[in-house]
């Protein structure tokens, strides 16, 4: 399958960062990076990656995966959360994938992430979409839960869910410039695996459809996840 919307944006960003650095490896900060789902492939691609993660078990898995991939020398692991960030403004790209929905204060966390990015660098945020959660609950027959989530999205809900307006406000509040706001899992999460297995070329067709739909409202606005790339001035 072709790269999805998030990978396509990050690939372009890292190519630009490498050019700004005169060919030197881009510096990536992956906050809440867990077991290295994003960090290890980025290190394999030649990036220098620092992972900040509170779970020692996840960091142990990260170490094993990085060792198996031969990129231990490109990954620095730090046990902690956003409070442990050294906001030295040196990262070309800061990842917050699966982070803002679980922190105590999303505004404070995004501010810390922005402070960790270099001038001209970028922050990538990937979060669950509130409206997608409403639809999924309704389809599962959980109609009361769906109505509650639609009418009164509580700040105490975990995981927290976001919509487009929420993300735009967060980005502005953190002093970042919004460059990309797209959906992830617009249609790909809805297509049964049997369809892909039984139809030649279906996987490529689905990837093309997903990429085309990722930035087209209203499809974007009901994607399973929302992705933002925001620039630090």
URRANOR-V817652 format. One record per residue. N is the residue number from 0. OMEGA is omega as a letter, one per 20 degrees, with the letter a starting at -180 (NA if undefined). BURIAL is I if it has 16 or more other ideal C-beta (glycine too) atoms within 10 Angstrom, else O. D_FIRST is the distance of its C-alpha to the first C-alpha in Angstrom with 2 decimals. Layout:
# URRANOR-V817652
N OMEGA BURIAL D_FIRST
N OMEGA BURIAL D_FIRST
This chain:
# URRANOR-V817652
0 r O 0.00
1 r O 3.75
2 r O 6.56
3 a I 8.39
4 a I 11.96
5 a I 13.78
6 r O 12.10
7 r O 12.46
8 a I 16.08
9 r I 16.88
10 r O 15.71
11 a O 18.01
12 a I 20.71
13 r I 20.84
14 r O 21.04
15 r O 23.93
16 r I 25.52
17 r I 25.55
18 r O 27.23
19 a O 29.76
20 r O 30.58
21 r O 31.22
22 r O 28.42
23 a O 29.25
24 r I 26.62
25 r I 25.72
26 a I 27.35
27 r I 25.25
28 a I 26.97
29 a I 24.97
30 a I 27.36
31 a I 26.94
32 r I 24.23
33 a I 24.92
34 r I 23.65
35 r I 21.49
36 r O 18.01
37 a I 17.80
38 a I 20.74
39 r I 19.86
40 r I 16.58
41 r I 18.58
42 r I 21.43
43 r O 19.42
44 r I 18.45
45 r O 22.22
46 r I 23.24
47 a I 26.42
48 r I 25.68
49 r I 28.32
50 r I 27.46
51 a I 30.03
52 a I 29.92
53 a O 32.88
54 r O 31.93
55 r O 33.25
56 r O 31.19
57 r I 27.93
58 r I 29.22
59 r O 30.09
60 r I 26.55
61 a I 25.37
62 a I 27.94
63 a O 26.82
64 r I 23.13
65 r I 24.13
66 r O 26.57
67 r O 24.15
68 r O 21.82
69 a O 24.95
70 r I 24.91
71 a I 27.91
72 a O 29.75
73 a I 27.23
74 r I 27.29
75 a O 30.38
76 r I 30.70
77 r I 33.19
78 a O 34.27
79 r O 34.99
80 a I 33.77
81 r I 34.09
82 a O 37.81
83 a O 37.18
84 r I 35.45
85 a O 37.32
86 a O 37.04
87 r O 37.70
88 a O 35.32
89 a O 33.58
90 r I 29.85
91 r I 27.63
92 r I 25.02
93 r I 25.87
94 r I 23.35
95 a I 24.53
96 a I 21.61
97 a I 23.18
98 a I 26.62
99 r I 28.50
100 a I 28.46
101 a O 30.55
102 r I 32.93
103 a O 36.49
104 a O 36.41
105 a I 33.23
106 r O 35.29
107 a O 36.88
108 a I 33.66
109 r I 31.91
110 r I 35.11
111 r I 34.98
112 r I 31.39
113 r I 32.42
114 a I 35.42
115 a I 33.29
116 r I 31.31
117 r I 32.79
118 a O 34.19
119 r O 31.43
120 a I 28.81
121 r I 26.34
122 r I 25.82
123 a I 22.49
124 r I 23.05
125 a I 20.78
126 r I 22.83
127 a I 22.93
128 a I 23.90
129 a I 27.31
130 r I 26.88
131 r I 23.79
132 r I 25.96
133 a I 28.73
134 a O 26.68
135 r I 25.34
136 r I 28.95
137 a O 30.31
138 r O 27.94
139 r O 28.96
140 r O 32.59
141 a O 33.42
142 r O 35.09
143 r O 37.60
144 r O 35.02
145 a I 32.90
146 r O 36.02
147 a O 37.07
148 r I 33.77
149 a O 33.84
150 a O 37.49
151 r O 38.09
152 a I 35.18
153 r O 37.20
154 a O 36.87
155 r O 37.62
156 r O 34.62
157 i O 32.29
158 r O 29.51
159 r I 30.38
160 a I 28.19
161 r I 27.93
162 a I 27.64
163 a I 27.22
164 r O 30.97
165 a I 31.11
166 r I 28.57
167 r O 30.28
168 r O 33.60
169 a I 32.41
170 r I 31.13
171 a O 34.41
172 a O 36.45
173 r I 34.93
174 r O 35.84
175 r I 32.28
176 a O 31.00
177 r O 28.05
178 a O 25.48
179 r I 22.29
180 a I 22.27
181 r I 19.09
182 r I 17.63
183 a I 14.91
184 r I 14.10
185 r I 15.67
186 a I 14.35
187 r I 11.47
188 a O 14.38
189 a O 16.30
190 a O 14.31
191 r O 15.59
192 a O 13.61
193 r O 15.81
194 a O 14.48
195 a I 10.93
196 a O 12.80
197 a O 15.36
198 r O 13.77
199 r O 12.22
200 a O 9.49
201 a O 9.45
202 r I 5.95
203 r O 5.24
204 r O 8.68
205 r I 8.40
206 r I 6.16
207 r O 8.87
208 r O 11.50
209 a I 10.97
210 a I 11.25
211 a O 14.17
212 a I 15.85
213 a I 15.74
214 a O 18.93
215 r O 20.74
216 j O 23.60
217 a O 24.37
218 r I 20.78
219 a I 20.18
220 r I 23.39
221 r I 22.45
222 r I 19.04
223 a I 19.07
224 r I 19.26
225 a I 20.55
226 r I 19.72
227 r I 22.38
228 a I 22.79
229 a I 26.53
230 r I 28.64
231 a I 31.86
232 NA O 34.56
